[in-house]
Amino acid sequence: MKFTKMHGIGNDYVYVNTFKDKVDDPAALAVKIADRHRGVGGDGLILVCPPEQGVVADVRMRMFNADGSESEMCGNGVRCVCKLAHDHGITDANPMRVQTGRGVLTLRYTTDPRKKVEQVTVDMGEPILVPRDVPVALPGGIIDKVIDYSIDSLMPTHAPAAWAKECQLDPRMTCVSMGNPHMVVYCGHVAAVPLGAVGPHFEKLPIFPRRINVHFVQVHSRGEVTMRTWERGSGITLACGTGASAVCVAGVLSGRTDRSVLAHLPGGDLRLEWQATDNHVLMTGPATEVFTGDWPDA
């Protein structure tokens, strides 16, 4: 089986072109091939597939986390799907329509002098804010949106005792779905967050029926933030495109940032805009091919 290793600002996946190669058990393959010691290594496995029957799209993306669980969407991953589909001759459509777990997304891209995809702008669609659709199941009644909701009662007890003080945590969360669920929390020093200790705690809280992607965000100005991510099913990751989109939305909802922001992630930068005209979030960033190879145990 042929594979291609790609990343979007460090958010790396193993990609398989199922127009050419068949994958019978992608969940099991994801666990093996994403292993950074015994496999190719990555945050998971992404299949580039023909669209399902009746769906008007150029290609379909299926995304599997490193633990084998299937997720609805990956913003960095879908940019790489666009690059693979164009650069490997599946389609030269621009804009390109990609079927994902949250519907068909429209991607526009620019190419470098070698005619390879360089930058991709993804129309991420409208954010989902209704709690039951995120989903988040809060106790004590129904609210329209989860904006700056206190997390005092949800804090981990096993984490370093002084971590919240050291990172100047604002113990409130805003929850947004971009086709997959996100929890956004703000702090004064994002580098001081013990992400490996607190990320899995929040991810698996009972109030999140499908688990949650956890983002800690430091605001520099109304147009610039730095964020770190614990990704559901994969752990600490260098970047999360849907998460950056959720951070853009959360900043507007909570009054902290404007509709256009530059987000600094450990792996690089993304530009986000939550358009007032149609309520859609646009995400722009690079897509990079690292290498190709053969996997002997498909």
C-alpha positions in Angstrom: 0.0 0.0 0.0 1.3 3.4 -1.0 1.2 6.2 1.6 2.1 9.9 1.8 3.3 11.6 4.9 2.0 15.2 5.1 1.6 18.0 7.6 -0.3 21.3 8.1 2.0 23.4 10.3 3.1 20.3 12.1 -0.2 18.6 12.5 1.0 15.4 10.7 -1.0 12.5 9.3 -0.3 9.5 7.1 -2.4 9.8 3.9 -3.6 7.0 1.6 -5.1 7.5 -1.8 -8.0 5.0 -1.9 -8.6 5.8 -5.5 -5.7 3.5 -6.0 -5.2 1.5 -2.7 -7.8 -0.3 -0.7 -8.0 -0.1 3.1 -10.2 -2.7 4.7 -9.8 -1.7 8.4 -8.8 1.9 8.7 -9.3 2.1 12.4 -6.8 -0.7 13.0 -4.4 0.6 10.4 -4.5 4.1 12.0 -3.2 2.7 15.3 -0.3 0.8 13.7 0.7 3.3 11.0 0.5 6.4 13.3 2.8 4.8 15.9 5.8 7.1 16.1 8.1 4.3 17.2 6.9 1.2 15.3 5.0 2.8 12.4 5.3 5.8 10.0 4.3 8.2 12.8 1.7 10.8 12.9 -1.4 12.3 14.6 -3.4 9.7 12.7 -4.5 8.4 9.3 -6.4 10.3 6.6 -8.0 8.5 3.6 -8.5 10.4 0.4 -11.5 8.7 -1.2 -14.0 9.0 -4.0 -17.1 10.9 -2.8 -20.1 8.8 -1.6 -22.8 8.1 -4.2 -25.1 11.1 -4.6 -22.6 13.6 -3.0 -21.4 16.4 -5.3 -17.7 16.7 -4.4 -14.3 16.1 -6.0 -12.9 13.9 -3.2 -13.9 12.6 0.3 -11.8 12.8 3.4 -12.0 10.2 6.2 -9.9 11.0 9.3 -8.8 8.5 12.0 -7.0 9.6 15.2 -3.9 7.8 16.4 -6.1 5.7 18.8 -8.2 4.5 15.9 -11.3 6.6 16.6 -12.8 8.4 13.6 -13.3 12.1 13.7 -15.6 14.4 11.7 -13.1 16.9 10.5 -9.5 18.2 10.6 -8.7 21.7 9.3 -5.0 21.1 8.8 -5.8 17.6 7.4 -8.3 18.9 4.8 -5.7 21.4 3.4 -3.3 18.4 2.9 -6.1 16.5 1.2 -6.4 19.3 -1.2 -2.7 19.2 -1.9 -2.6 15.5 -2.3 -5.6 15.5 -4.6 -4.1 18.2 -6.8 -0.4 17.3 -6.7 -1.0 13.6 -7.2 -3.4 14.1 -10.2 -6.7 13.2 -8.7 -8.3 16.5 -9.6 -7.3 20.0 -10.6 -10.5 21.6 -9.5 -10.1 25.1 -8.0 -12.1 25.7 -5.9 -12.1 22.0 -4.8 -15.0 20.4 -3.0 -14.1 18.0 -0.3 -16.7 15.8 1.4 -16.0 15.5 5.2 -17.9 14.4 8.3 -19.3 17.9 8.6 -20.5 18.2 5.0 -18.9 19.3 1.7 -16.3 22.1 2.2 -15.0 24.4 -0.5 -11.2 25.0 -0.7 -9.3 27.5 -2.8 -5.6 27.2 -3.2 -2.5 28.9 -4.7 0.4 27.0 -6.2 4.2 27.5 -6.2 6.4 27.9 -9.3 6.5 24.0 -9.6 2.6 24.1 -9.8 2.4 22.4 -6.4 -0.3 23.5 -3.9 1.2 26.0 -1.4 -1.5 27.8 0.5 -5.1 26.7 1.0 -8.1 28.7 2.2 -10.8 26.5 3.6 -14.4 27.6 4.0 -15.0 25.9 7.4 -18.7 26.6 7.3 -20.8 28.0 10.2 -19.8 27.3 13.8 -22.2 25.2 15.8 -23.1 26.8 19.1 -26.2 25.0 20.4 -24.9 22.9 23.4 -26.7 19.7 22.4 -25.2 19.9 19.0 -21.6 20.7 20.1 -22.3 18.4 22.1 -21.9 19.5 25.7 -24.4 18.5 28.4 -24.3 21.0 31.2 -26.1 20.5 34.5 -28.8 22.8 35.8 -30.8 23.7 32.8 -30.6 24.6 29.1 -28.7 27.6 27.8 -28.4 28.9 24.2 -24.6 29.0 24.1 -21.7 28.0 26.3 -19.8 31.3 26.6 -17.4 32.0 29.5 -19.0 29.2 31.5 -17.3 28.6 34.9 -15.1 25.5 35.0 -14.3 25.8 38.8 -16.2 22.6 39.5 -14.5 20.8 36.6 -10.9 21.4 37.4 -8.5 18.4 37.7 -7.3 17.4 41.1 -4.2 15.4 39.9 -2.5 18.3 38.1 0.3 20.4 39.7 -1.3 22.3 42.5 -0.2 25.8 41.4 -0.7 25.4 37.6 -3.8 27.6 37.3 -2.0 30.4 39.2 1.2 30.0 37.2 -0.5 30.3 33.8 -3.0 33.0 35.1 -5.9 30.8 34.1 -9.3 32.4 33.5 -11.4 29.4 34.7 -14.2 29.8 32.2 -14.8 27.9 28.9 -16.5 28.6 25.6 -17.7 25.6 23.6 -17.8 25.6 19.8 -18.2 22.9 17.2 -16.7 23.2 13.8 -18.0 19.8 12.9 -16.1 18.4 15.8 -16.3 19.7 19.5 -13.9 22.3 21.0 -13.5 23.7 24.5 -11.6 27.1 24.6 -10.1 28.4 27.8 -8.0 31.6 28.2 -4.9 32.3 30.3 -2.2 34.8 30.7 0.8 32.5 29.9 -0.1 29.6 27.7 3.4 28.1 27.9 2.9 27.5 31.6 -0.1 25.2 31.1 0.8 21.5 32.0 -1.1 20.3 28.9 -0.2 16.7 29.2 -1.7 16.6 32.7 -4.9 18.7 32.3 -5.7 18.0 28.6 -6.9 14.4 29.0 -8.9 15.3 32.1 -11.0 17.9 30.3 -11.2 15.7 27.1 -13.0 12.9 29.0 -15.3 14.8 31.3 -18.8 13.3 31.4 -20.4 16.6 30.2 -18.7 15.9 26.8 -20.6 12.9 25.3 -18.2 12.7 22.3 -15.1 13.9 24.3 -13.7 17.3 23.5 -10.7 19.0 21.9 -9.1 21.3 24.5 -7.5 24.6 23.7 -5.7 27.1 26.0 -5.3 30.6 24.5 -3.3 33.6 25.3 -4.6 36.9 23.8 -1.9 39.4 22.6 -4.2 41.8 21.0 -7.7 41.9 19.4 -6.1 40.4 16.2 -3.5 38.0 17.5 -3.4 35.0 19.8 -1.2 32.1 20.8 -2.8 28.7 21.4 -1.9 25.2 22.5 -4.0 22.1 21.9 -4.8 18.7 23.4 -6.5 16.9 20.6 -9.2 14.3 21.2 -7.8 10.9 20.5 -4.3 12.1 19.7 -3.0 14.1 22.6 -0.7 17.1 22.4 -0.5 18.3 18.8 1.5 21.0 17.0 -1.6 22.4 15.3 -5.4 22.1 15.0 -7.2 23.9 12.2 -10.7 23.3 13.4 -9.5 24.4 16.9 -8.0 27.6 15.6 -11.4 28.3 13.9 -13.2 27.6 17.2 -10.7 30.0 18.9 -11.6 32.7 16.4 -15.3 32.2 17.1 -14.8 32.0 20.9 -12.8 35.2 20.9 -15.7 37.1 19.1 -18.4 35.6 21.3 -16.5 36.4 24.5 -15.5 39.9 23.4 -11.8 39.2 23.5 -10.8 39.4 19.8 -12.0 40.7 16.5 -13.4 38.6 13.6 -10.0 38.4 11.9 -7.1 36.9 13.9 -3.7 35.6 13.4 -3.3 32.4 15.5 0.2 31.3 16.5 0.3 27.5 17.1 3.4 25.5 18.1 3.8 24.3 14.5 3.2 27.6 12.7 0.6 30.3 12.0 -3.0 30.3 10.7 -5.1 33.2 9.6 -8.8 33.0 10.5 -11.8 35.1 9.7 -15.4 34.7 11.0 -17.3 36.5 8.2 -20.2 38.6 9.3 -21.8 38.4 5.9 -22.5 34.6 5.9 -21.4 33.4 9.3 -18.7 31.2 7.8 -15.2 30.8 9.1 -12.3 31.0 6.7 -9.0 29.4 7.6 -5.8 30.0 5.5 -2.6 28.1 5.9 0.1 25.9 4.2 0.1 22.2 3.3 3.3 20.3 3.1 4.3 16.9 1.7 7.1 15.2 3.6 7.7 11.9 1.9 6.0 8.9 0.3 6.6 5.2 0.9 5.2 1.7 0.9 3.4 0.1 3.9 3.8 -3.7 3.9 1.0 -4.6 6.2 -2.2 -3.0 5.0 
